[in-house]
Structures are given as C-alpha cells and as structure tokens.
Amino acid sequence: MSFKTSKPYEYYRQQVEQNWFFWRPVMERFLSFERAETMTPDELSEFNAAIDYHIERKNAERGG
C-alpha cells in the first residue's frame, strides 16, 4: 500500500519536533491520543514536567 502526502516528510518531522510536548506522552504510552487532544498546552507541559521528574527520580535512586 502506498499513498501520497501533500507535504514532504521534512515538514511532518518539523511539526513533530515543534509539538513534542503533545507527542511525547502519547508515544511513551502515558496518554492516549484521544486524551492528549483534550488537554490544554499548560496541562501537557505539566505532564511532560512530571515525566521528566519521574525519570530524574528513577535515575537518582539508581545512583545515576
């Protein structure tokens, strides 16, 4: 199966980078796409900060 997009791959890659605060919780399976869509930018930003905090705590517990 093949399909054509209206824009080049680089455009979509840039969109993902610019919207990583949305995609990160979805890609890491913390949130469903549907749930992330209902959240405000502030809520998504706080959620990302919570992920960062969680990772930092886990690394500190491991001595890293």
N, C-alpha and C positions, 0 to 999 in steps of 0.2 A: 504494500500500500504506500503510495506516495501522495503528497499534497504540496501545494504551493502556498507560501505566505506572502502577505503584501509588503513585508519589510524584510531586510536582511537579518540574519542571525545576530549580528553585532548589535543591532537595535534592541532586540529582546534581551540579550545579555546585559546591556547597559540598563535596561528597565529593571532587571532583577537586582543588579547592584544598587541602584538607586532606591529600591523598595525592599532591601534585605530585611529591614525591621519587620516587614509583613511576612516575608517568605521563610525566614529562619525558624520561627516556632512551628510553622506548618511542615517544613522539610525535616525538622528534628522530631516530628510527631508529638509535640506538646499540645498543639491545637489542630483542629480540623480546618480545612479551607473555609468551610461554611462559618465556623465560629470566628475565625480571624476576620472575615468580611464584616462581621457585626461590631467589631471593636473599633474604638477611636484611635487615632495616632498616639495619643497620650497613653492609652491602655496598652497598646502594642509596645510602645517604648518601655513602659514599666515592666511588661512581661519579659522583654529582652534583657533588661537590667537584672531581673530575677534569675534568668538563665545564667547570665554572667556570674552573679553572686553565688549561685549553686555550684558552678564549675570551680570558682575560686576556693570555696569551702572544701570541696572534694579534694582539690589539689593540695590545700594546706593540711588536710588530715593525712594525706599520703606523704607529707614532708616535701612536697614539690612546690 
